[in-house]
């Protein structure tokens, strides 16, 4: 089998109006499937105030009151059950972690949040179909430990060997004017119910979105045994 080794880092993010940013990320290979990516609530938080818009694509959730420990556990459980965790049949993860989360960084000088979060993945593959895609969710945290979505983004892992500098633009759904007003005063805001809408143009065109900031990545790619299958690298 041919092998792909992805090694690099999520450097940071710029252009976000929010401060105290962190990033959830995941690598997806193969075909996509639908799944929920609605964050879990803190214990005791009710469903009062929950609304929906854009049919079933968005869900308005009050900003959950999370501490960092609870945030980490919620992130891990939701990511493991999400389509970000799924892999195509032609791709096998030999080593590395398929998803993760950066630390929270609050810029003191300038507007760039630095994460320097490592990515190290080693895949074996039987074909080029389902080339890895990197999914990103940028979140902000306020002084009370509440988190709200700052932007979604995705980019394809480069297919040529070497070192690559990537800039991944992000966006977030707007929702109705009531939801935008609620987000401005109480936080929260609409979120995607299905992760495949992040990279599926067939579904995303129905959404009203606002541009977010940009996530900066450095990825190095090593390819092995592709020449055996007639693929020139």
C-alpha positions in Angstrom: 0.0 0.0 0.0 1.1 3.6 -0.6 1.7 5.7 2.5 1.1 9.4 3.3 2.8 11.1 6.3 1.4 14.4 7.3 3.4 16.4 9.9 3.1 20.0 10.8 1.2 22.4 13.1 -1.7 24.7 13.4 0.2 27.9 13.8 -2.6 30.3 14.9 -5.4 32.5 13.7 -5.9 36.1 12.7 -8.8 38.4 11.7 -11.3 37.3 14.4 -13.2 39.9 16.3 -13.3 37.7 19.4 -10.5 37.1 21.8 -9.4 34.1 23.8 -9.6 31.7 20.8 -9.1 27.9 20.6 -9.5 25.5 17.7 -11.0 22.1 17.4 -9.7 20.1 14.4 -10.1 16.8 12.7 -8.9 14.9 9.7 -11.5 13.2 7.5 -10.8 10.7 4.7 -13.2 9.0 2.3 -16.8 10.0 1.7 -18.7 12.2 4.2 -21.7 11.3 6.2 -24.1 13.3 8.3 -23.8 13.8 12.0 -24.5 16.3 14.8 -21.9 18.7 16.0 -24.0 20.6 18.5 -22.0 21.1 21.7 -23.3 19.5 24.9 -24.7 21.7 27.6 -23.4 22.0 31.1 -25.3 20.0 33.7 -28.5 21.6 34.8 -28.9 23.9 31.7 -32.4 23.7 30.3 -33.6 23.7 26.7 -35.5 26.9 27.2 -34.6 29.4 24.5 -33.7 26.8 22.0 -34.7 27.7 18.5 -34.2 26.5 14.9 -33.8 28.2 11.5 -32.9 27.2 8.0 -35.0 24.0 8.3 -32.8 21.5 10.2 -29.4 22.9 9.4 -28.9 25.3 12.3 -29.5 25.2 16.0 -29.5 28.2 18.3 -27.9 27.3 21.6 -27.3 29.6 24.6 -23.6 29.9 25.4 -22.9 27.0 27.7 -21.2 27.7 31.0 -18.2 25.4 30.7 -14.9 25.2 32.5 -11.8 24.0 30.6 -12.1 20.4 32.0 -15.7 20.0 31.0 -14.9 21.6 27.6 -12.2 19.1 26.9 -14.4 16.1 27.8 -17.3 17.4 25.7 -15.0 18.0 22.8 -13.5 14.5 22.9 -16.9 12.7 23.2 -18.6 14.7 20.4 -15.6 14.4 18.1 -15.4 10.6 18.5 -19.0 10.2 17.5 -18.9 12.7 14.7 -18.2 12.2 10.9 -14.8 13.7 11.5 -13.8 10.4 13.1 -14.9 8.3 10.1 -12.4 7.2 7.5 -12.8 5.8 4.0 -12.3 2.1 3.4 -9.3 2.8 1.2 -7.5 4.7 4.0 -6.0 3.3 7.2 -4.5 5.4 10.0 -1.2 3.8 11.0 -0.2 6.2 13.7 -1.2 9.6 15.1 -4.4 11.1 16.5 -7.2 11.9 14.1 -8.7 14.9 16.0 -7.8 17.3 18.8 -8.1 20.7 20.3 -5.6 23.5 20.9 -5.2 25.5 24.0 -6.9 28.9 24.5 -4.8 31.9 23.6 -5.5 35.5 24.3 -3.4 37.9 22.1 -1.6 40.6 24.1 0.1 42.2 21.1 -1.6 42.3 17.7 -4.6 40.2 16.8 -2.9 36.8 16.1 -3.7 34.0 18.5 -0.8 31.6 18.6 -1.4 27.8 19.1 1.5 26.0 17.6 -0.5 22.8 17.9 1.3 19.7 16.4 -0.3 17.4 13.8 1.4 14.1 13.1 -0.5 11.5 11.0 0.6 8.4 9.1 -1.8 6.9 6.6 -1.8 3.9 4.3 -4.0 4.0 1.3 -5.1 1.9 -1.6 -6.1 4.8 -3.8 -6.3 8.6 -4.3 -10.0 8.8 -3.7 -11.0 10.3 -0.4 -7.8 12.4 0.0 -7.6 13.7 3.6 -9.4 17.0 4.5 -8.7 19.1 7.5 -11.8 20.4 9.3 -11.6 23.3 11.7 -13.9 24.9 14.3 -12.6 28.1 15.9 -14.3 29.0 19.3 -13.9 31.9 21.6 -14.1 31.9 25.4 -15.2 34.7 27.6 -14.2 35.6 31.2 -16.9 33.3 32.6 -15.7 30.3 30.7 -18.6 30.3 28.2 -17.7 29.3 24.7 -19.3 30.4 21.4 -18.6 29.6 17.8 -16.3 32.0 15.9 -16.0 30.2 12.6 -16.0 26.9 10.6 -13.4 26.1 7.9 -11.8 23.3 5.9 -9.0 22.7 3.5 -7.5 19.8 1.6 -4.2 18.4 2.7 -1.7 19.1 -0.1 -1.1 16.3 -2.5 2.5 17.1 -3.3 5.5 16.3 -1.1 7.3 19.1 0.8 6.5 21.9 3.2 3.3 23.9 2.6 2.0 27.2 4.2 -1.8 27.1 4.2 -4.3 29.8 5.1 -7.8 28.5 5.8 -10.6 31.1 5.8 -13.5 30.6 8.1 -17.2 31.5 8.2 -20.1 31.2 10.6 -23.9 31.0 10.0 -25.9 34.1 10.7 -29.4 32.9 11.3 -32.3 35.2 11.7 -32.1 38.8 13.0 -33.4 37.6 16.3 -30.6 35.1 16.6 -28.1 37.7 15.6 -29.4 40.0 18.3 -29.4 37.3 20.9 -25.8 36.4 20.0 -24.7 40.0 20.5 -26.3 40.2 24.0 -26.3 36.7 25.5 -23.8 34.8 23.3 -24.4 31.5 21.7 -25.6 31.6 18.2 -26.6 29.2 15.4 -24.4 26.2 14.7 -24.4 23.5 12.1 -26.2 20.3 12.9 -24.4 18.4 10.1 -20.6 18.6 9.7 -20.7 17.7 6.0 -22.3 21.1 5.3 -18.9 22.7 6.1 -17.4 21.3 2.8 -20.5 20.4 0.8 -21.5 23.2 -1.6 -24.8 21.5 -2.4 -26.0 22.2 1.2 -24.0 25.3 2.1 -25.5 27.6 -0.5 -28.8 27.7 1.5 -27.1 29.3 4.5 -26.6 33.0 5.3 -23.1 33.3 6.6 -20.6 35.9 7.8 -16.9 35.8 7.1 -14.7 35.0 10.0 -10.9 35.1 10.4 -8.2 33.0 8.9 -6.4 29.9 10.4 -2.8 29.5 9.5 -1.2 26.1 9.1 2.2 24.7 8.3 2.0 21.1 6.9 4.8 18.9 5.6 4.0 15.9 3.4 5.9 12.7 2.8 4.7 10.2 0.2 5.9 6.6 -0.2 5.4 3.8 -2.7 3.1 5.9 -4.9 5.3 5.1 -7.9 4.4 1.5 -7.6 0.9 2.4 -8.6 1.8 4.6 -11.5 1.3 7.9 -9.6 4.1 10.5 -10.1 4.8 12.7 -7.0 
